[in-house]
Amino acid sequence: FKRQRTYSPMGMTAGVGTDALNSHNGHTAPDNKRVVLVCPKCRGESKIRAPRSKKEKHRHRLAIESSKAAGLPEPPPPPPRCQPCKTCSGTGLCSYDDPLSTPTLPLIESDIEVAIIGGGIGGFALALALQHRRIPCTVYERDSSFDERSQGYGLTMQQGAKALKALGFHLVPSSRDGESGEDVGRFGIHSKRHVVHTSDGTVVGEWGMKVWGRPDTKADQASRQNAHVPRQELRRMLMEKIQPGTIQWGHALVHYQDSKDGLQLKFQKRDGESSEGSVIEKTATVLIGADGIRSAVRRQKIGDEESPLSYLGCIVILGISTSPVSNLTDGETVFQTADGTTRLYAMPFSSVGEETATASLGGKNVTTKEEPYESNGGETMWQLSFPMKEEDAIKLSQLGSSALKSEALARCGSWHHPIPTLLKMTPETLISGYPVYDRELLSPDLLRSGTQSELRSDSKKDDTSERDSSVTLIGDAAHPMSPFKGQGANQALLDAVGLARVLYKAFSLPAGKKGKEINVQNSTRAERIQNSLLAYEKDMLERSATKVEASARAAKFLHSDIAITKGNFPRGTAAANEELSSEAAP
């Protein structure tokens, strides 16, 4: 994928304690080097404690007086409230033109090294967040280069938009340029219309800014739109912000050993194009598994028996095509069509003039083996899914892109325009498919301690209190889910930011008198790591649990008549309404 022009790094004009990172709407010149670090006020948390209001103080004072008069113990003060940090406008980051002008931040303990296994979106996001906090880290990726696997389908940024701000990107569409009428500083493609059809094209649901008819000043607010971003482009954007030498390509994790001296990591290093290579060893203070649904870190820490892959009863076929001529592929519309069993979902992938996946196809006259087609320009990503037995889904996915395209046309070739054209226009090289799996949610104890078989090398067999205390998981390695709620990448980004924040607290040296850093802690490093990972895992599991469960439910109701329920609302709402009706029935 080529670099797109639809995003803007944050922090163009921020100074010490002044402007926020997202205060600028332009683009950064390639030679414009700025230092991005955590905010000195909120220490990267994005929030600070809000002072108690006069009303709160008055109410607490009255409560104390009332308790004293009744002979009761003095009531505790009201719980603290938080408010967005004004120094960084709630992003947790500030940018500086001059490296010498950066503020004094807490020192980081020496001899720290965070090893991140996996160079996907979650792994790169974590590396960037640690870089902002000056915590040394290395990403170990089994692929020999960035482009070995395209990872090229589209993402819809939802909660992940907040995490991207905390990573130094700005997702909020700015005001329109008065002369050109073009959006300045936008990130991705923002859809304004969502349409649901039956297979013959009958509209059963429609919503969005274009439907509601709100004025442009509101329609351009990111909080009211979804940003659609190519996965590989977002991955590239993250990678290009990471310091050179941080990513080690061609490193496949073989084994790790947790001992009193830290983590000993063993990798199979690929030499050139050969899959065989030398075995090398590395050390780390903390190990993070960001290596996907079949995570090697998870396999050793927890094992597949404790939380095996769970087949969700359907297969997904994905494709990217030049957008055919239709008002449903205008670059601002998301549409889905279903027949009660099979479902096709399509969303904008790239804008006109920003085509990346199908760039080799040329201009608007797209020619296939069947016939030439006219295109709107830009690209559309489609996702076709339908129920299938697991063994059949595995076999179909292994047959390759030609068989997958034939299956898609057999199922949807007679559906309404532009679906047949969209499928026919899609090059086989841009089609893939896979059976859909997730895993049972992990318990906090299992994630923290691992299985009984995984003990520290220097521990007795019955001593599990410190086992794997410095190993954790993020993204699909921790909570794989179906793609039907579009939450996988969003949750991985939130995981990365949350984990970086707790590690910053664990590795920061406390300040002594007059703000000088002192190398004194009330607990050992191992205890601080354990406590920080406990805090991260508790938040991550609670946050992601509802997403995993909702994604599994969506795998069922999107392939039923609920998907074509009449109503101008998302299909998840239709499923919830159906459930309430069933419960209310006698």
C-alpha positions as CSV (number, residue, x, y, z in Angstrom):
1,F,0.0,0.0,0.0
2,K,1.2,3.5,-0.8
3,R,1.1,6.2,1.8
4,Q,-2.4,7.8,1.8
5,R,-2.9,11.5,2.2
6,T,-5.9,11.1,4.4
7,Y,-4.3,11.2,7.8
8,S,-2.4,13.8,9.8
9,P,0.1,13.2,12.7
10,M,-0.8,15.0,15.8
11,G,1.3,17.5,17.7
12,M,2.2,20.0,15.0
13,T,2.3,23.1,17.1
14,A,2.3,21.9,20.7
15,G,4.7,23.5,23.1
16,V,5.5,22.9,26.8
17,G,2.2,23.2,28.7
18,T,0.4,24.9,25.9
19,D,-1.3,23.5,22.8
20,A,-2.7,20.1,22.5
21,L,-1.3,17.5,20.1
22,N,-4.5,17.7,18.0
23,S,-4.5,21.5,17.6
24,H,-3.1,21.5,14.1
25,N,-5.0,20.4,11.0
26,G,-2.2,20.3,8.5
27,H,0.4,17.6,7.5
28,T,3.9,17.2,8.8
29,A,6.8,17.8,6.3
30,P,9.1,14.8,6.0
31,D,12.0,16.7,7.4
32,N,10.1,18.2,10.3
33,K,11.4,16.2,13.3
34,R,9.4,16.7,16.5
35,V,9.8,14.9,19.8
36,V,6.5,13.4,21.1
37,L,6.5,12.4,24.8
38,V,4.0,11.8,27.5
39,C,2.4,14.9,28.9
40,P,4.3,16.3,32.0
41,K,1.1,17.2,33.7
42,C,-1.0,14.0,33.5
43,R,2.0,11.6,32.9
44,G,0.3,10.1,29.9
45,E,-2.9,9.3,31.6
46,S,-4.9,12.0,29.7
47,K,-6.8,12.8,32.8
48,I,-6.0,14.6,36.1
49,R,-7.9,14.8,39.4
50,A,-10.5,17.5,39.4
51,P,-10.6,19.9,42.4
52,R,-13.7,19.6,44.5
53,S,-16.3,22.2,43.8
54,K,-17.6,24.6,46.5
55,K,-20.9,22.7,46.5
56,E,-19.1,19.4,47.2
57,K,-17.1,20.9,50.0
58,H,-20.2,22.4,51.5
59,R,-22.1,19.2,51.4
60,H,-19.3,17.3,52.9
61,R,-19.0,19.9,55.7
62,L,-22.7,19.5,56.5
63,A,-22.4,15.7,56.5
64,I,-19.6,16.0,59.0
65,E,-21.6,18.3,61.3
66,S,-24.6,16.1,61.1
67,S,-22.5,13.0,62.0
68,K,-21.0,14.7,64.9
69,A,-24.4,15.8,66.2
70,A,-25.6,12.3,66.0
71,G,-22.5,10.8,67.5
72,L,-21.5,9.0,64.4
73,P,-18.1,8.5,62.8
74,E,-17.0,11.3,60.4
75,P,-18.1,10.4,56.8
76,P,-15.3,9.9,54.2
77,P,-14.9,12.6,51.6
78,P,-16.6,12.1,48.3
79,P,-14.6,10.0,45.7
80,P,-12.2,12.0,43.5
81,R,-13.4,13.0,40.1
82,C,-11.2,13.2,37.0
83,Q,-11.2,15.7,34.2
84,P,-9.4,15.8,30.8
85,C,-5.9,17.2,31.1
86,K,-5.8,20.7,29.6
87,T,-2.1,20.6,28.9
88,C,-2.5,17.8,26.3
89,S,-6.3,18.3,25.7
90,G,-6.8,14.8,27.0
91,T,-4.5,12.9,24.6
92,G,-1.7,12.2,27.2
93,L,0.9,13.4,24.7
94,C,2.7,16.6,23.9
95,S,5.0,17.5,21.0
96,Y,8.1,19.6,21.0
97,D,10.0,21.3,18.1
98,D,13.3,21.4,20.0
99,P,14.5,18.2,21.8
100,L,16.2,20.5,24.3
101,S,12.9,22.1,25.2
102,T,11.3,18.9,26.5
103,P,10.2,18.9,30.1
104,T,11.7,16.9,32.9
105,L,9.9,13.6,33.1
106,P,10.4,10.7,35.6
107,L,13.5,8.7,34.9
108,I,13.0,5.0,33.9
109,E,14.7,2.2,35.7
110,S,17.9,0.9,34.1
111,D,18.2,-2.5,32.6
112,I,14.6,-2.6,31.4
113,E,13.7,-4.3,28.2
114,V,10.1,-5.1,27.0
115,A,9.9,-7.8,24.4
116,I,6.8,-7.7,22.1
117,I,6.1,-10.8,20.1
118,G,4.2,-9.9,17.0
119,G,4.4,-7.0,14.6
120,G,0.7,-6.5,13.9
121,I,-1.3,-3.4,14.8
122,G,-1.3,-4.2,18.6
123,G,2.4,-4.9,18.7
124,F,3.4,-1.8,16.8
125,A,0.9,0.4,18.8
126,L,2.4,-0.9,22.1
127,A,6.0,-0.2,20.9
128,L,5.0,3.4,19.9
129,A,3.3,4.0,23.3
130,L,6.4,2.7,25.1
131,Q,8.6,4.9,23.0
132,H,6.6,8.0,24.0
133,R,7.4,7.0,27.6
134,R,11.1,6.2,26.9
135,I,10.7,2.6,27.9
136,P,13.2,0.4,25.9
137,C,11.4,-2.3,23.9
138,T,11.9,-4.6,20.9
139,V,9.3,-6.0,18.5
140,Y,10.0,-9.6,17.3
141,E,8.1,-10.4,14.1
142,R,8.2,-13.8,12.4
143,D,7.7,-12.3,8.9
144,S,11.0,-11.4,7.2
145,S,9.6,-8.0,6.1
146,F,6.7,-5.6,6.4
147,D,5.2,-6.6,3.0
148,E,5.5,-10.4,3.4
149,R,1.9,-10.6,4.3
150,S,-0.4,-7.9,3.2
151,Q,-2.8,-7.8,6.1
152,G,-4.6,-5.6,3.8
153,Y,-8.3,-5.5,4.6
154,G,-10.2,-2.6,6.0
155,L,-10.9,-1.6,9.6
156,T,-13.6,0.5,11.1
157,M,-12.3,2.7,13.9
158,Q,-14.7,3.0,16.8
159,Q,-13.3,3.0,20.4
160,G,-9.9,2.6,18.8
161,A,-10.1,6.3,17.7
162,K,-9.5,7.3,21.3
163,A,-6.4,5.1,21.5
164,L,-5.1,6.5,18.2
165,K,-5.2,10.0,19.7
166,A,-3.2,8.6,22.7
167,L,-0.7,7.3,20.1
168,G,-0.2,10.6,18.4
169,F,-2.7,10.5,15.5
170,H,-5.7,12.7,15.1
171,L,-9.0,11.3,13.9
172,V,-11.3,14.3,14.3
173,P,-12.3,15.7,10.9
174,S,-11.4,19.4,10.8
175,S,-13.4,22.3,9.3
176,R,-13.5,22.4,5.6
177,D,-11.0,24.4,3.6
178,G,-12.8,27.5,2.4
179,E,-11.3,27.6,-1.0
180,S,-11.0,24.0,-2.0
181,G,-13.9,22.5,-0.1
182,E,-11.7,19.6,0.9
183,D,-11.3,18.2,4.4
184,V,-8.0,19.1,6.0
185,G,-6.4,16.7,8.4
186,R,-8.8,13.9,8.0
187,F,-8.0,10.3,8.9
188,G,-9.3,7.5,6.8
189,I,-12.7,7.6,5.0
190,H,-15.7,8.7,7.1
191,S,-19.0,7.0,6.1
192,K,-22.2,9.0,6.4
193,R,-24.8,6.5,5.4
194,H,-25.6,2.9,6.2
195,V,-28.2,0.9,4.2
196,V,-29.6,-2.6,4.8
197,H,-31.2,-4.6,1.9
198,T,-32.8,-7.9,1.2
199,S,-31.2,-9.8,-1.7
200,D,-33.5,-8.3,-4.3
201,G,-32.5,-4.7,-3.2
202,T,-35.5,-3.9,-1.0
203,V,-34.3,-1.4,1.6
204,V,-35.3,-2.5,5.1
205,G,-33.1,-0.1,7.1
206,E,-31.2,3.2,6.6
207,W,-29.4,5.6,8.9
208,G,-26.5,8.1,9.1
209,M,-25.8,11.7,8.4
210,K,-26.9,11.7,4.8
211,V,-30.2,10.2,5.9
212,W,-30.8,12.4,9.0
213,G,-29.8,15.5,7.0
214,R,-27.9,17.3,9.7
215,P,-25.8,20.3,8.7
216,D,-22.2,19.9,7.6
217,T,-20.8,21.4,10.8
218,K,-22.2,18.4,12.7
219,A,-21.9,15.8,10.0
220,D,-18.1,16.2,10.0
221,Q,-17.8,15.4,13.7
222,A,-15.9,12.1,14.1
223,S,-18.0,11.2,17.1
224,R,-21.0,10.9,14.7
225,Q,-19.2,9.0,11.9
226,N,-17.0,5.9,11.6
227,A,-13.5,6.1,10.1
228,H,-12.6,3.3,7.7
229,V,-8.9,2.6,7.4
230,P,-6.9,0.0,5.4
231,R,-5.3,-2.3,8.0
232,Q,-2.0,-2.4,6.3
233,E,-1.9,1.4,6.0
234,L,-2.6,1.9,9.7
235,R,0.1,-0.7,10.5
236,R,2.5,1.2,8.2
237,M,1.7,4.5,9.9
238,L,2.5,3.0,13.3
239,M,5.7,1.3,12.1
240,E,7.0,4.5,10.5
241,K,6.8,6.3,13.9
242,I,8.8,3.7,15.7
243,Q,12.5,4.3,16.2
244,P,14.8,2.4,13.7
245,G,16.1,-0.8,15.1
246,T,13.1,-1.5,17.4
247,I,11.6,-4.1,15.0
248,Q,13.4,-7.3,14.5
249,W,12.1,-9.1,11.4
250,G,12.3,-12.8,10.8
251,H,12.2,-13.8,14.5
252,A,9.8,-16.6,15.4
253,L,9.5,-17.3,19.1
254,V,10.3,-20.9,19.9
255,H,10.3,-20.8,23.7
256,Y,10.6,-18.6,26.7
257,Q,11.8,-19.3,30.2
258,D,10.9,-17.2,33.2
259,S,13.6,-17.2,35.9
260,K,14.9,-15.0,38.8
261,D,17.3,-13.4,36.3
262,G,14.5,-12.4,34.0
263,L,13.1,-13.8,30.8
264,Q,15.2,-15.9,28.5
265,L,13.8,-16.0,25.0
266,K,14.7,-18.4,22.2
267,F,13.9,-17.5,18.5
268,Q,14.2,-19.2,15.2
269,K,15.8,-16.5,13.0
270,R,15.1,-16.7,9.3
271,D,18.2,-16.3,7.1
272,G,17.2,-14.6,3.8
273,E,14.3,-16.2,2.1
274,S,14.8,-19.6,3.7
275,S,12.3,-20.7,6.4
276,E,15.2,-22.4,8.2
277,G,17.6,-20.4,10.2
278,S,19.7,-20.1,13.3
279,V,18.5,-20.3,16.8
280,I,19.3,-17.2,18.8
281,E,18.6,-16.1,22.4
282,K,17.5,-12.8,23.9
283,T,16.6,-11.5,27.3
284,A,13.8,-9.3,28.5
285,T,12.2,-7.9,31.7
286,V,8.6,-8.2,30.4
287,L,7.2,-10.4,27.6
288,I,4.1,-9.3,25.7
289,G,2.3,-11.7,23.4
290,A,0.8,-9.7,20.6
291,D,1.0,-12.6,18.1
292,G,-2.7,-13.2,17.2
293,I,-5.3,-15.8,17.7
294,R,-2.8,-18.7,17.5
295,S,-0.3,-17.0,19.8
296,A,2.9,-18.9,20.6
297,V,3.2,-16.9,23.9
298,R,-0.4,-17.9,24.9
299,R,0.2,-21.5,23.9
300,Q,3.1,-21.8,26.3
301,K,1.6,-19.7,29.1
302,I,-1.9,-21.1,29.1
303,G,-2.0,-24.0,26.6
304,D,-4.6,-24.8,24.0
305,E,-6.5,-27.2,26.2
306,E,-7.5,-24.6,28.7
307,S,-9.1,-22.3,26.2
308,P,-9.2,-24.0,22.7
309,L,-10.3,-22.4,19.5
310,S,-14.1,-22.4,19.3
311,Y,-15.6,-22.5,15.8
312,L,-18.5,-20.1,15.4
313,G,-20.3,-22.0,12.6
314,C,-19.5,-19.8,9.6
315,I,-16.9,-18.8,7.1
316,V,-15.9,-15.3,5.9
317,I,-14.7,-14.4,2.4
318,L,-13.1,-11.1,1.9
319,G,-12.3,-9.0,-1.2
320,I,-11.2,-5.6,-2.4
321,S,-12.4,-4.2,-5.7
322,T,-12.4,-1.0,-7.6
323,S,-15.7,0.6,-6.8
324,P,-18.4,0.0,-9.5
325,V,-20.7,2.7,-10.6
326,S,-23.5,2.9,-7.9
327,N,-24.7,5.2,-5.2
328,L,-23.9,2.4,-2.8
329,T,-20.2,2.6,-3.6
330,D,-19.9,6.4,-3.5
331,G,-17.1,6.4,-0.9
332,E,-19.5,7.6,1.9
333,T,-21.9,4.6,2.1
334,V,-21.7,1.4,4.0
335,F,-24.3,-1.3,2.9
336,Q,-25.2,-4.8,3.9
337,T,-27.4,-7.3,2.1
338,A,-28.7,-10.6,3.5
339,D,-31.3,-13.3,2.7
340,G,-31.6,-14.8,6.2
341,T,-28.6,-17.0,5.8
342,T,-25.9,-15.4,3.7
343,R,-24.8,-11.8,4.3
344,L,-22.6,-9.4,2.4
345,Y,-21.2,-6.3,4.0
346,A,-19.4,-3.6,2.0
347,M,-17.6,-0.4,3.0
348,P,-15.3,2.2,1.5
349,F,-11.7,1.1,1.4
350,S,-10.0,4.1,-0.4
351,S,-10.9,7.4,-1.9
352,V,-10.8,8.4,-5.6
353,G,-7.1,9.0,-6.5
354,E,-5.9,7.1,-3.4
355,E,-6.4,3.5,-4.8
356,T,-3.8,1.2,-3.4
357,A,-4.9,-2.5,-3.5
358,T,-6.1,-2.4,-7.1
359,A,-3.7,0.2,-8.4
360,S,-2.4,-2.2,-11.0
361,L,-5.8,-2.3,-12.7
362,G,-5.4,1.1,-14.2
363,G,-8.1,3.7,-14.6
364,K,-11.9,3.8,-14.6
365,N,-12.4,1.2,-17.4
366,V,-11.8,-2.0,-15.4
367,T,-11.6,-5.1,-17.6
368,T,-12.1,-8.6,-16.3
369,K,-12.2,-12.0,-18.1
370,E,-16.0,-11.6,-18.5
371,E,-16.4,-8.0,-19.6
372,P,-15.4,-4.4,-19.0
373,Y,-16.9,-2.4,-16.1
374,E,-17.2,1.2,-15.3
375,S,-16.0,2.4,-12.0
376,N,-16.7,5.3,-9.6
377,G,-13.1,5.4,-8.7
378,G,-11.9,4.6,-5.2
379,E,-12.1,1.1,-3.8
380,T,-14.6,-1.0,-1.9
381,M,-14.0,-3.8,0.6
382,W,-16.6,-6.5,0.9
383,Q,-17.1,-9.3,3.4
384,L,-19.3,-12.3,2.6
385,S,-20.2,-14.7,5.4
386,F,-22.5,-17.7,5.7
387,P,-23.0,-20.8,7.9
388,M,-20.9,-23.9,7.0
389,K,-19.7,-27.0,8.7
390,E,-16.2,-26.5,10.1
391,E,-14.5,-29.2,8.0
392,D,-16.2,-27.8,4.8
393,A,-15.1,-24.2,5.7
394,I,-11.5,-25.4,6.2
395,K,-11.5,-27.2,2.9
396,L,-13.0,-24.2,1.0
397,S,-10.5,-21.8,2.5
398,Q,-7.6,-24.1,1.5
399,L,-8.8,-24.4,-2.1
400,G,-7.7,-20.8,-2.7
401,S,-9.0,-17.5,-4.0
402,S,-10.5,-18.9,-7.3
403,A,-12.7,-21.3,-5.4
404,L,-13.7,-18.6,-2.9
405,K,-14.7,-16.2,-5.7
406,S,-16.7,-18.9,-7.4
407,E,-18.5,-19.6,-4.1
408,A,-19.3,-15.9,-3.7
409,L,-20.7,-15.6,-7.2
410,A,-22.7,-18.8,-6.8
411,R,-24.4,-17.4,-3.7
412,C,-24.7,-13.8,-4.6
413,G,-24.4,-13.6,-8.4
414,S,-28.2,-12.8,-8.8
415,W,-28.4,-10.3,-5.9
416,H,-29.2,-6.7,-6.5
417,H,-26.8,-4.2,-8.2
418,P,-23.9,-3.6,-7.6
419,I,-23.2,-6.8,-5.8
420,P,-22.6,-9.1,-8.8
421,T,-20.5,-6.5,-10.5
422,L,-18.5,-5.9,-7.3
423,L,-17.7,-9.6,-7.0
424,K,-16.8,-10.0,-10.7
425,M,-14.5,-6.9,-10.6
426,T,-12.6,-8.2,-7.6
427,P,-9.2,-9.7,-8.6
428,E,-8.6,-13.2,-7.3
429,T,-5.3,-12.0,-5.8
430,L,-7.4,-9.7,-3.5
431,I,-9.7,-12.5,-2.2
432,S,-9.1,-14.6,0.8
433,G,-11.3,-16.6,3.3
434,Y,-11.2,-18.3,6.6
435,P,-13.4,-20.2,9.1
436,V,-14.4,-17.9,12.0
437,Y,-13.1,-18.8,15.5
438,D,-12.9,-17.2,18.9
439,R,-11.8,-18.5,22.3
440,E,-13.5,-18.8,25.7
441,L,-12.8,-15.7,27.8
442,L,-9.9,-16.1,30.2
443,S,-10.3,-15.8,33.9
444,P,-8.0,-13.2,35.6
445,D,-6.2,-15.9,37.6
446,L,-5.5,-18.1,34.6
447,L,-4.2,-15.1,32.5
448,R,-2.0,-14.0,35.4
449,S,-0.6,-17.3,36.6
450,G,-0.8,-19.6,33.5
451,T,-1.3,-23.3,33.8
452,Q,0.1,-25.6,36.4
453,S,2.6,-27.0,33.9
454,E,4.2,-23.7,33.3
455,L,6.5,-23.0,36.3
456,R,9.5,-20.8,36.7
457,S,12.7,-22.7,36.2
458,D,13.9,-21.8,39.7
459,S,10.6,-22.5,41.5
460,K,9.4,-25.6,43.3
461,K,6.6,-27.5,41.6
462,D,4.1,-26.4,44.2
463,D,5.1,-22.7,44.1
464,T,3.0,-20.9,41.6
465,S,2.9,-17.5,43.3
466,E,5.5,-15.9,41.0
467,R,4.9,-18.0,37.9
468,D,4.9,-16.0,34.6
469,S,4.5,-12.8,36.6
470,S,6.2,-10.8,33.8
471,V,4.3,-12.3,30.8
472,T,0.9,-11.0,29.5
473,L,-1.1,-10.8,26.3
474,I,-2.8,-8.2,24.1
475,G,-5.2,-8.1,21.2
476,D,-6.3,-11.4,19.6
477,A,-3.7,-13.3,21.7
478,A,-5.8,-12.3,24.8
479,H,-9.3,-12.1,23.5
480,P,-9.9,-13.3,19.9
481,M,-13.4,-12.5,18.5
482,S,-15.4,-12.7,15.3
483,P,-15.1,-9.8,12.8
484,F,-18.8,-9.1,12.8
485,K,-18.7,-6.2,15.3
486,G,-15.5,-4.7,13.9
487,Q,-13.9,-4.7,17.4
488,G,-10.7,-6.7,17.1
489,A,-8.3,-3.9,16.1
490,N,-10.1,-1.4,18.2
491,Q,-9.6,-3.5,21.4
492,A,-5.9,-4.2,20.5
493,L,-5.2,-0.5,20.3
494,L,-6.9,0.1,23.6
495,D,-4.9,-2.8,25.1
496,A,-1.6,-1.3,23.9
497,V,-2.3,2.2,25.4
498,G,-3.6,0.7,28.7
499,L,-0.6,-1.6,29.1
500,A,1.9,1.1,28.3
501,R,0.4,3.4,30.9
502,V,0.7,0.8,33.7
503,L,4.2,-0.2,32.7
504,Y,5.2,3.5,32.9
505,K,4.0,3.6,36.5
506,A,5.9,0.4,37.3
507,F,9.3,1.5,35.7
508,S,9.2,5.2,36.7
509,L,11.5,6.2,39.5
510,P,9.8,8.3,42.2
511,A,10.8,11.9,42.8
512,G,12.5,12.9,46.0
513,K,12.9,16.3,47.5
514,K,13.0,19.2,45.1
515,G,11.9,17.0,42.3
516,K,15.1,15.0,42.1
517,E,14.7,11.4,41.1
518,I,15.8,8.8,43.7
519,N,16.3,5.1,43.2
520,V,14.1,4.0,46.1
521,Q,11.0,2.0,45.8
522,N,8.7,0.6,48.4
523,S,8.5,-2.7,46.6
524,T,10.7,-4.9,44.4
525,R,10.7,-4.6,40.6
526,A,9.0,-8.1,40.3
527,E,6.2,-6.9,42.6
528,R,5.7,-3.7,40.7
529,I,5.6,-5.6,37.4
530,Q,3.1,-8.1,38.9
531,N,0.9,-5.3,40.2
532,S,0.9,-3.3,37.0
533,L,0.1,-6.3,34.9
534,L,-2.7,-7.3,37.3
535,A,-4.2,-3.8,36.9
536,Y,-3.9,-3.9,33.1
537,E,-5.4,-7.4,32.8
538,K,-8.3,-6.6,35.1
539,D,-9.3,-3.6,32.9
540,M,-8.6,-5.4,29.6
541,L,-10.7,-8.5,30.5
542,E,-13.6,-6.4,31.8
543,R,-13.5,-4.1,28.7
544,S,-13.2,-6.8,26.1
545,A,-15.6,-9.4,27.6
546,T,-18.7,-7.7,26.3
547,K,-17.1,-7.3,22.8
548,V,-16.2,-11.0,22.6
549,E,-19.6,-12.0,23.6
550,A,-21.4,-9.5,21.3
551,S,-19.2,-10.6,18.4
552,A,-20.1,-14.3,19.0
553,R,-23.8,-13.4,19.1
554,A,-23.5,-11.4,15.9
555,A,-22.0,-14.5,14.1
556,K,-25.4,-16.1,14.7
557,F,-28.1,-13.4,14.3
558,L,-26.4,-11.8,11.2
559,H,-27.1,-15.1,9.4
560,S,-30.7,-15.2,10.4
561,D,-33.9,-13.3,9.6
562,I,-32.9,-10.7,12.2
563,A,-30.4,-9.4,9.7
564,I,-33.2,-8.2,7.4
565,T,-35.6,-7.0,10.1
566,K,-37.3,-3.7,9.1
567,G,-36.1,-0.7,11.0
568,N,-33.7,2.2,10.7
569,F,-31.3,1.0,13.3
570,P,-28.2,-1.3,13.5
571,R,-28.7,-5.0,13.4
572,G,-27.5,-5.4,16.9
573,T,-30.4,-3.3,18.0
574,A,-32.7,-5.5,16.0
575,A,-31.3,-8.6,17.8
576,A,-31.8,-6.9,21.2
577,N,-35.4,-6.1,20.3
578,E,-36.0,-9.6,19.2
579,E,-34.6,-10.9,22.5
580,L,-36.8,-8.5,24.6
581,S,-39.9,-9.6,22.6
582,S,-39.1,-13.3,23.2
583,E,-38.8,-12.6,27.0
584,A,-42.0,-10.7,27.1
585,A,-44.0,-13.4,25.2
586,P,-46.2,-15.6,27.5
